[in-house]
Amino acid sequence: MPRNTTHETTEARIRPVPRYGVFLGLGVVLGVIAAGILAAIGSYEPSQALDVVYPPGQVFGFALLWTVPIGMALCGVVALILDRTARRHSRVVRVDHERVQDDES
């Protein structure tokens, strides 16, 4: 069985890349923590204009609608900044490709 083997050397850039999913997940966690803090420090007295008292669970839910997207956006921007700075630390390496083909007739 004859085999055809070809060798090829090319250059590739290697750089560290942040994992965006981890940063967005961290933004969600920070948003939930911020919503919990906002719900904990809120005052639950009747409103003068509407004469309505919102329960803490509802305040927490409304706060989640704002804090989670803001946390995700901020952590996403941090990940993008880290990605831009990682481009400066890239290095060039040589990669050896080897292809083996079996010639069966």
Steps between C-alpha positions, in 0.01 A plus 500: 500500500672818389442809711531859392630724777523875466657736750416867516623760748289810558494779753215553745425765760422389853344739748296467817131564444248572779201272523205726430245261650679510834506880498130523407413247771698706748300805389175313569621403848605858574163626374311261729713608796439868419125438471503324836679793660258748346202295621650474849567871545174622344232665709161332488278786610181595315559735209350848539400525135368150434422374852659164406751284690710266289613179674875422517471211254347724239766767557765229459342389171481853363861564605608183319360640177755781520799364688552173311529657151719778638726246675524292183584806292769620740665159526477461122683829455768381745538179295534703180766721658690192618473354151647816347790503746563128442573573133816676608621186676455271201793296379580331174579129497581256223252222442594184315215344302533143392253340262499127443294352217461134428507425131280199445440406141 
